[in-house]
Amino acid sequence: MSKTIHIDLNHKNNTYLTEDVTSQFANDIYMLMQSLYAGDAPDIKVSVGGNPAQITAFFTALKREKRYMDSYVKHGLNDAQTMYSEYQLQDAVRQFEFETGLKWPFK
């Protein structure tokens, strides 16, 4: 059974940005990250809405989040590679938050 995740990055101008919307966004990202690590992941389709800069910033932050977690597991928290990955992640998160007006759900 496949699941489709719909992520709308155009909430920047939405005056109705509620805790429910933010919570759903965080849950969708969490599920997407879990699927990246699951060896027998279910078929997950992702639909991302937004302008090209928002979409690029989203996927860059997602990719760097995974790279940071991989480095953390492989090398530990105080390793230079992990610290560099964290710096790159923080940069990507800043760009994502700037482009979308949404908070990155992992801190």
ROVOPA-268939 format. One record per residue: residue number from 1; residue in three letters; x, y, z of N, C-alpha, C, CB in turn. Coordinates in Angstrom, 1 decimal, decimal comma, m for minus. Glycine has a CB too. Example, Ala and Ser with C-alpha at 12.3 -4.5 7.8 and 13.67 -1.06 7.14 Angstrom:
BEGIN
+-----+-----+--------+--------+--------+--------+--------+--------+--------+--------+--------+--------+--------+--------+
|   n | res |   n_c1 |   n_c2 |   n_c3 |  ca_c1 |  ca_c2 |  ca_c3 |   c_c1 |   c_c2 |   c_c3 |  cb_c1 |  cb_c2 |  cb_c3 |
+-----+-----+--------+--------+--------+--------+--------+--------+--------+--------+--------+--------+--------+--------+
|   1 | ALA |   13,2 |   m5,7 |    7,8 |   12,3 |   m4,5 |    7,8 |   13,2 |   m3,3 |    7,8 |   11,3 |   m4,5 |    9,0 |
|   2 | SER |   12,8 |   m2,2 |    7,1 |   13,7 |   m1,1 |    7,1 |   12,9 |    0,0 |    7,9 |   14,1 |   m0,6 |    5,7 |
+-----+-----+--------+--------+--------+--------+--------+--------+--------+--------+--------+--------+--------+--------+
This chain:
BEGIN
+-----+-----+--------+--------+--------+--------+--------+--------+--------+--------+--------+--------+--------+--------+
|   n | res |   n_c1 |   n_c2 |   n_c3 |  ca_c1 |  ca_c2 |  ca_c3 |   c_c1 |   c_c2 |   c_c3 |  cb_c1 |  cb_c2 |  cb_c3 |
+-----+-----+--------+--------+--------+--------+--------+--------+--------+--------+--------+--------+--------+--------+
|   1 | MET |    0,8 |   m1,2 |    0,0 |    0,0 |    0,0 |    0,0 |    0,9 |    1,2 |    0,0 |   m1,0 |    0,0 |    1,2 |
|   2 | SER |    0,6 |    2,2 |   m0,9 |    1,5 |    3,3 |   m1,0 |    0,8 |    4,5 |   m0,2 |    1,7 |    3,7 |   m2,4 |
|   3 | LYS |    1,6 |    5,4 |    0,3 |    1,1 |    6,5 |    1,0 |    1,7 |    7,8 |    0,2 |    1,6 |    6,6 |    2,5 |
|   4 | THR |    0,8 |    8,8 |    0,1 |    1,2 |   10,0 |   m0,5 |    1,3 |   11,1 |    0,5 |    0,3 |   10,4 |   m1,6 |
|   5 | ILE |    2,5 |   11,8 |    0,6 |    2,7 |   12,9 |    1,5 |    2,6 |   14,2 |    0,6 |    4,0 |   12,8 |    2,2 |
|   6 | HIS |    1,7 |   15,1 |    1,0 |    1,6 |   16,4 |    0,4 |    2,2 |   17,4 |    1,2 |    0,1 |   16,7 |    0,0 |
|   7 | ILE |    3,2 |   18,1 |    0,7 |    3,9 |   19,2 |    1,5 |    3,7 |   20,5 |    0,7 |    5,4 |   18,8 |    1,7 |
|   8 | ASP |    3,1 |   21,4 |    1,4 |    2,8 |   22,7 |    0,8 |    3,8 |   23,8 |    1,4 |    1,3 |   23,2 |    0,9 |
|   9 | LEU |    4,7 |   24,3 |    0,7 |    5,6 |   25,3 |    1,2 |    5,2 |   26,7 |    1,1 |    7,0 |   25,1 |    0,5 |
|  10 | ASN |    4,0 |   26,9 |    0,6 |    3,5 |   28,3 |    0,3 |    2,7 |   28,8 |    1,5 |    2,6 |   28,3 |   m0,9 |
|  11 | HIS |    3,0 |   28,5 |    2,7 |    2,3 |   29,0 |    3,8 |    2,8 |   30,4 |    4,3 |    2,4 |   28,1 |    5,0 |
|  12 | LYS |    3,8 |   30,9 |    3,6 |    4,4 |   32,2 |    4,0 |    3,4 |   33,3 |    4,0 |    5,6 |   32,5 |    3,0 |
|  13 | ASN |    2,6 |   33,4 |    3,0 |    1,6 |   34,4 |    3,0 |    0,2 |   34,0 |    3,5 |    1,4 |   34,9 |    1,5 |
|  14 | ASN |    0,1 |   32,9 |    4,1 |   m1,1 |   32,4 |    4,7 |   m1,3 |   32,9 |    6,1 |   m1,2 |   30,8 |    4,6 |
|  15 | THR |   m2,4 |   33,7 |    6,3 |   m2,7 |   34,2 |    7,6 |   m3,3 |   33,1 |    8,5 |   m3,6 |   35,4 |    7,5 |
|  16 | TYR |   m3,6 |   32,0 |    8,0 |   m4,2 |   30,9 |    8,8 |   m3,2 |   29,8 |    9,1 |   m5,4 |   30,4 |    8,0 |
|  17 | LEU |   m2,0 |   30,2 |    9,2 |   m0,9 |   29,2 |    9,6 |   m1,1 |   28,8 |   11,0 |    0,5 |   29,7 |    9,3 |
|  18 | THR |   m1,7 |   27,7 |   11,3 |   m2,0 |   27,3 |   12,7 |   m1,0 |   26,2 |   13,2 |   m3,4 |   26,7 |   12,7 |
|  19 | GLU |   m1,2 |   25,9 |   14,4 |   m0,4 |   24,8 |   15,0 |   m0,7 |   23,5 |   14,3 |   m0,7 |   24,7 |   16,5 |
|  20 | ASP |   m1,9 |   23,3 |   13,9 |   m2,2 |   22,0 |   13,2 |   m1,4 |   21,9 |   11,9 |   m3,7 |   21,9 |   12,9 |
|  21 | VAL |   m1,4 |   23,0 |   11,2 |   m0,6 |   23,0 |    9,9 |    0,9 |   22,7 |   10,2 |   m0,8 |   24,3 |    9,1 |
|  22 | THR |    1,4 |   23,4 |   11,1 |    2,8 |   23,2 |   11,5 |    3,1 |   21,8 |   12,0 |    3,2 |   24,2 |   12,6 |
|  23 | SER |    2,2 |   21,2 |   12,8 |    2,3 |   19,9 |   13,3 |    2,2 |   18,9 |   12,2 |    1,2 |   19,6 |   14,4 |
|  24 | GLN |    1,3 |   19,1 |   11,2 |    1,2 |   18,1 |   10,1 |    2,5 |   18,2 |    9,3 |    0,0 |   18,5 |    9,3 |
|  25 | PHE |    3,0 |   19,4 |    9,1 |    4,3 |   19,5 |    8,3 |    5,4 |   18,8 |    9,0 |    4,6 |   21,0 |    8,2 |
|  26 | ALA |    5,5 |   18,9 |   10,3 |    6,6 |   18,2 |   11,0 |    6,4 |   16,7 |   10,9 |    6,6 |   18,6 |   12,5 |
|  27 | ASN |    5,1 |   16,2 |   11,0 |    4,9 |   14,8 |   10,9 |    5,2 |   14,3 |    9,5 |    3,4 |   14,5 |   11,2 |
|  28 | ASP |    4,9 |   15,0 |    8,5 |    5,2 |   14,6 |    7,1 |    6,7 |   14,5 |    6,9 |    4,6 |   15,6 |    6,1 |
|  29 | ILE |    7,4 |   15,5 |    7,4 |    8,9 |   15,4 |    7,3 |    9,5 |   14,3 |    8,1 |    9,5 |   16,8 |    7,8 |
|  30 | TYR |    8,9 |   14,0 |    9,3 |    9,4 |   12,9 |   10,1 |    9,2 |   11,6 |    9,4 |    8,7 |   12,9 |   11,5 |
|  31 | MET |    8,0 |   11,4 |    8,8 |    7,7 |   10,2 |    8,1 |    8,6 |   10,0 |    6,8 |    6,2 |   10,2 |    7,6 |
|  32 | LEU |    8,9 |   11,1 |    6,2 |    9,8 |   11,1 |    5,0 |   11,2 |   10,7 |    5,4 |    9,8 |   12,5 |    4,3 |
|  33 | MET |   11,7 |   11,3 |    6,5 |   13,0 |   10,9 |    7,0 |   13,0 |    9,4 |    7,4 |   13,4 |   11,8 |    8,2 |
|  34 | GLN |   12,0 |    8,9 |    8,1 |   12,0 |    7,5 |    8,4 |   12,0 |    6,6 |    7,2 |   10,7 |    7,2 |    9,2 |
|  35 | SER |   11,4 |    7,0 |    6,2 |   11,4 |    6,2 |    4,9 |   12,8 |    6,2 |    4,3 |   10,3 |    6,8 |    3,9 |
|  36 | LEU |   13,6 |    7,2 |    4,5 |   14,9 |    7,2 |    4,0 |   15,8 |    6,2 |    4,7 |   15,5 |    8,6 |    4,1 |
|  37 | TYR |   15,5 |    5,9 |    5,9 |   16,3 |    5,0 |    6,7 |   15,8 |    3,6 |    6,8 |   16,4 |    5,5 |    8,1 |
|  38 | ALA |   14,5 |    3,4 |    6,4 |   13,9 |    2,0 |    6,5 |   14,4 |    1,2 |    5,3 |   12,4 |    2,1 |    6,6 |
|  39 | GLY |   14,9 |    0,0 |    5,6 |   15,3 |   m0,9 |    4,6 |   14,2 |   m1,4 |    3,8 |   16,1 |   m2,0 |    5,1 |
|  40 | ASP |   13,1 |   m1,7 |    4,4 |   11,9 |   m2,2 |    3,7 |   10,8 |   m1,2 |    3,8 |   11,4 |   m3,6 |    4,4 |
|  41 | ALA |   11,1 |    0,0 |    3,4 |   10,2 |    1,1 |    3,4 |    9,0 |    0,9 |    2,6 |   10,9 |    2,4 |    3,0 |
|  42 | PRO |    7,8 |    1,3 |    3,0 |    6,6 |    1,3 |    2,2 |    6,8 |    2,2 |    1,0 |    5,3 |    1,6 |    3,0 |
|  43 | ASP |    6,0 |    2,0 |    0,0 |    6,0 |    2,9 |   m1,1 |    5,4 |    4,3 |   m0,7 |    5,2 |    2,3 |   m2,3 |
|  44 | ILE |    6,3 |    5,3 |   m0,7 |    5,8 |    6,6 |   m0,3 |    6,1 |    7,5 |   m1,5 |    6,6 |    7,1 |    1,0 |
|  45 | LYS |    5,0 |    8,2 |   m1,8 |    5,1 |    9,2 |   m2,9 |    5,0 |   10,6 |   m2,2 |    4,0 |    9,1 |   m4,0 |
|  46 | VAL |    5,8 |   11,5 |   m2,7 |    5,9 |   12,9 |   m2,2 |    5,5 |   13,9 |   m3,2 |    7,3 |   13,2 |   m1,6 |
|  47 | SER |    4,6 |   14,8 |   m2,8 |    4,1 |   15,9 |   m3,6 |    4,5 |   17,1 |   m2,9 |    2,6 |   15,8 |   m3,9 |
|  48 | VAL |    5,3 |   18,0 |   m3,5 |    5,8 |   19,2 |   m2,9 |    5,3 |   20,4 |   m3,7 |    7,4 |   19,2 |   m2,7 |
|  49 | GLY |    4,6 |   21,3 |   m3,0 |    4,1 |   22,5 |   m3,7 |    4,9 |   23,7 |   m3,2 |    2,7 |   22,7 |   m3,4 |
|  50 | GLY |    5,2 |   24,6 |   m4,1 |    5,9 |   25,8 |   m3,8 |    6,6 |   26,3 |   m5,0 |    6,9 |   25,6 |   m2,6 |
|  51 | ASN |    7,3 |   27,5 |   m4,9 |    8,1 |   28,0 |   m6,0 |    9,4 |   27,2 |   m6,1 |    8,3 |   29,5 |   m5,9 |
|  52 | PRO |   10,1 |   27,4 |   m7,2 |   11,4 |   26,6 |   m7,3 |   12,4 |   26,8 |   m6,2 |   12,0 |   27,0 |   m8,7 |
|  53 | ALA |   12,5 |   28,0 |   m5,7 |   13,5 |   28,3 |   m4,7 |   13,1 |   27,6 |   m3,4 |   13,6 |   29,8 |   m4,4 |
|  54 | GLN |   11,8 |   27,6 |   m3,1 |   11,3 |   26,9 |   m1,9 |   11,6 |   25,4 |   m2,0 |    9,8 |   27,2 |   m1,7 |
|  55 | ILE |   11,3 |   24,8 |   m3,1 |   11,4 |   23,4 |   m3,3 |   12,9 |   23,0 |   m3,2 |   10,8 |   22,9 |   m4,7 |
|  56 | THR |   13,8 |   23,8 |   m3,9 |   15,2 |   23,5 |   m3,8 |   15,7 |   23,6 |   m2,4 |   16,0 |   24,5 |   m4,7 |
|  57 | ALA |   15,3 |   24,6 |   m1,6 |   15,7 |   24,8 |   m0,2 |   15,2 |   23,6 |    0,6 |   15,2 |   26,1 |    0,3 |
|  58 | PHE |   14,0 |   23,2 |    0,4 |   13,4 |   22,0 |    1,1 |   14,3 |   20,8 |    0,9 |   12,0 |   21,8 |    0,7 |
|  59 | PHE |   14,5 |   20,4 |   m0,3 |   15,3 |   19,2 |   m0,6 |   16,7 |   19,3 |   m0,2 |   15,2 |   18,9 |   m2,1 |
|  60 | THR |   17,3 |   20,5 |   m0,3 |   18,7 |   20,7 |    0,2 |   18,7 |   20,4 |    1,7 |   19,2 |   22,1 |   m0,1 |
|  61 | ALA |   17,8 |   21,0 |    2,5 |   17,7 |   20,8 |    3,9 |   17,5 |   19,4 |    4,3 |   16,7 |   21,7 |    4,6 |
|  62 | LEU |   16,6 |   18,7 |    3,5 |   16,3 |   17,3 |    3,8 |   17,6 |   16,4 |    3,6 |   15,2 |   16,8 |    2,9 |
|  63 | LYS |   18,2 |   16,7 |    2,5 |   19,5 |   15,9 |    2,1 |   20,5 |   16,2 |    3,2 |   20,0 |   16,4 |    0,7 |
|  64 | ARG |   20,7 |   17,4 |    3,6 |   21,7 |   17,7 |    4,6 |   21,4 |   17,2 |    6,0 |   22,0 |   19,2 |    4,7 |
|  65 | GLU |   20,1 |   17,1 |    6,3 |   19,6 |   16,5 |    7,5 |   20,0 |   15,0 |    7,6 |   18,1 |   16,6 |    7,7 |
|  66 | LYS |   19,8 |   14,3 |    6,5 |   20,2 |   12,9 |    6,4 |   21,7 |   12,8 |    6,5 |   19,6 |   12,3 |    5,1 |
|  67 | ARG |   22,4 |   13,6 |    5,8 |   23,9 |   13,5 |    5,8 |   24,4 |   13,7 |    7,2 |   24,5 |   14,6 |    4,8 |
|  68 | TYR |   23,8 |   14,7 |    7,9 |   24,3 |   14,9 |    9,3 |   24,0 |   13,7 |   10,2 |   23,5 |   16,2 |    9,9 |
|  69 | MET |   22,8 |   13,1 |   10,1 |   22,5 |   12,0 |   10,9 |   23,4 |   10,8 |   10,6 |   21,0 |   11,6 |   10,7 |
|  70 | ASP |   23,7 |   10,6 |    9,3 |   24,6 |    9,5 |    8,9 |   26,0 |    9,7 |    9,5 |   24,7 |    9,4 |    7,4 |
|  71 | SER |   26,5 |   11,0 |    9,5 |   27,8 |   11,3 |   10,0 |   27,8 |   11,1 |   11,5 |   28,2 |   12,7 |    9,6 |
|  72 | TYR |   26,7 |   11,5 |   12,2 |   26,6 |   11,4 |   13,6 |   26,7 |    9,9 |   14,0 |   25,3 |   12,0 |   14,1 |
|  73 | VAL |   25,9 |    9,1 |   13,3 |   25,9 |    7,6 |   13,6 |   27,3 |    7,0 |   13,4 |   24,8 |    6,9 |   12,8 |
|  74 | LYS |   27,9 |    7,4 |   12,3 |   29,2 |    6,8 |   11,9 |   30,4 |    7,3 |   12,7 |   29,4 |    7,0 |   10,4 |
|  75 | HIS |   30,4 |    8,6 |   12,9 |   31,6 |    9,2 |   13,5 |   31,5 |    9,7 |   15,0 |   32,1 |   10,3 |   12,7 |
|  76 | GLY |   30,2 |    9,9 |   15,4 |   30,0 |   10,5 |   16,7 |   29,8 |   12,0 |   16,6 |   31,2 |   10,1 |   17,6 |
|  77 | LEU |   29,4 |   12,5 |   17,8 |   29,0 |   13,9 |   17,8 |   30,2 |   14,9 |   17,7 |   28,3 |   14,2 |   19,1 |
|  78 | ASN |   31,4 |   14,6 |   18,2 |   32,5 |   15,5 |   18,3 |   33,5 |   15,4 |   17,1 |   33,2 |   15,4 |   19,6 |
|  79 | ASP |   33,2 |   14,6 |   16,2 |   34,1 |   14,4 |   15,0 |   34,0 |   15,6 |   14,1 |   33,7 |   13,1 |   14,3 |
|  80 | ALA |   35,1 |   15,9 |   13,4 |   35,1 |   17,1 |   12,6 |   34,2 |   17,0 |   11,4 |   36,6 |   17,3 |   12,0 |
|  81 | GLN |   34,0 |   15,7 |   10,9 |   33,1 |   15,6 |    9,7 |   31,6 |   15,8 |   10,2 |   33,2 |   14,1 |    9,2 |
|  82 | THR |   31,3 |   15,4 |   11,4 |   30,0 |   15,6 |   11,9 |   29,7 |   17,1 |   12,2 |   29,8 |   14,8 |   13,2 |
|  83 | MET |   30,7 |   17,7 |   12,7 |   30,6 |   19,2 |   12,9 |   30,4 |   19,9 |   11,6 |   31,8 |   19,7 |   13,7 |
|  84 | TYR |   31,1 |   19,5 |   10,6 |   31,0 |   20,2 |    9,3 |   29,6 |   19,9 |    8,7 |   32,1 |   19,7 |    8,3 |
|  85 | SER |   29,1 |   18,7 |    8,9 |   27,8 |   18,3 |    8,4 |   26,7 |   19,2 |    9,1 |   27,5 |   16,8 |    8,6 |
|  86 | GLU |   27,0 |   19,4 |   10,4 |   26,0 |   20,2 |   11,2 |   26,0 |   21,6 |   10,7 |   26,4 |   20,1 |   12,7 |
|  87 | TYR |   27,2 |   22,2 |   10,4 |   27,3 |   23,5 |    9,9 |   26,5 |   23,6 |    8,6 |   28,8 |   23,9 |    9,7 |
|  88 | GLN |   26,7 |   22,7 |    7,7 |   26,0 |   22,7 |    6,4 |   24,5 |   22,6 |    6,6 |   26,5 |   21,5 |    5,5 |
|  89 | LEU |   24,1 |   21,7 |    7,5 |   22,7 |   21,6 |    7,8 |   22,1 |   22,9 |    8,3 |   22,5 |   20,5 |    8,9 |
|  90 | GLN |   22,8 |   23,6 |    9,2 |   22,3 |   24,8 |    9,8 |   22,2 |   25,9 |    8,7 |   23,3 |   25,4 |   10,9 |
|  91 | ASP |   23,1 |   25,9 |    7,7 |   23,0 |   26,8 |    6,6 |   21,8 |   26,5 |    5,7 |   24,3 |   26,7 |    5,8 |
|  92 | ALA |   21,6 |   25,2 |    5,5 |   20,4 |   24,8 |    4,7 |   19,1 |   25,1 |    5,4 |   20,5 |   23,3 |    4,3 |
|  93 | VAL |   19,1 |   25,0 |    6,7 |   17,9 |   25,3 |    7,4 |   17,6 |   26,7 |    7,4 |   18,0 |   24,8 |    8,9 |
|  94 | ARG |   18,6 |   27,6 |    7,6 |   18,4 |   29,0 |    7,5 |   17,8 |   29,4 |    6,1 |   19,7 |   29,8 |    7,7 |
|  95 | GLN |   18,3 |   28,8 |    5,1 |   17,8 |   29,1 |    3,7 |   16,4 |   28,7 |    3,6 |   18,7 |   28,5 |    2,7 |
|  96 | PHE |   16,1 |   27,5 |    4,1 |   14,7 |   26,9 |    4,0 |   13,8 |   27,9 |    4,7 |   14,7 |   25,5 |    4,6 |
|  97 | GLU |   14,1 |   28,3 |    5,9 |   13,2 |   29,1 |    6,7 |   13,1 |   30,5 |    6,1 |   13,8 |   29,3 |    8,1 |
|  98 | PHE |   14,1 |   31,0 |    5,5 |   14,0 |   32,3 |    4,8 |   13,1 |   32,2 |    3,6 |   15,4 |   32,7 |    4,3 |
|  99 | GLU |   13,2 |   31,1 |    2,8 |   12,4 |   31,0 |    1,6 |   11,0 |   30,7 |    1,8 |   13,0 |   29,8 |    0,7 |
| 100 | THR |   10,7 |   29,9 |    2,9 |    9,3 |   29,4 |    3,1 |    8,6 |   30,1 |    4,2 |    9,3 |   28,0 |    3,4 |
| 101 | GLY |    9,3 |   30,7 |    5,2 |    8,6 |   31,3 |    6,3 |    8,2 |   30,2 |    7,3 |    7,4 |   32,1 |    5,9 |
| 102 | LEU |    8,6 |   29,0 |    7,1 |    8,3 |   27,8 |    8,0 |    9,5 |   27,5 |    8,8 |    7,7 |   26,6 |    7,2 |
| 103 | LYS |    9,2 |   27,0 |   10,0 |   10,3 |   26,5 |   10,8 |   10,7 |   25,1 |   10,4 |   10,0 |   26,6 |   12,3 |
| 104 | TRP |   12,0 |   24,8 |   10,4 |   12,4 |   23,4 |   10,1 |   12,1 |   22,6 |   11,3 |   14,0 |   23,3 |    9,7 |
| 105 | PRO |   11,4 |   21,4 |   11,2 |   10,9 |   20,7 |   12,3 |   11,9 |   20,0 |   13,2 |    9,9 |   19,7 |   11,9 |
| 106 | PHE |   13,2 |   19,9 |   12,8 |   14,2 |   19,2 |   13,6 |   15,2 |   20,2 |   14,1 |   14,9 |   18,1 |   12,8 |
| 107 | LYS |   15,4 |   20,2 |   15,4 |   16,5 |   21,1 |   16,0 |   17,3 |   20,3 |   16,9 |   15,8 |   22,3 |   16,7 |
+-----+-----+--------+--------+--------+--------+--------+--------+--------+--------+--------+--------+--------+--------+
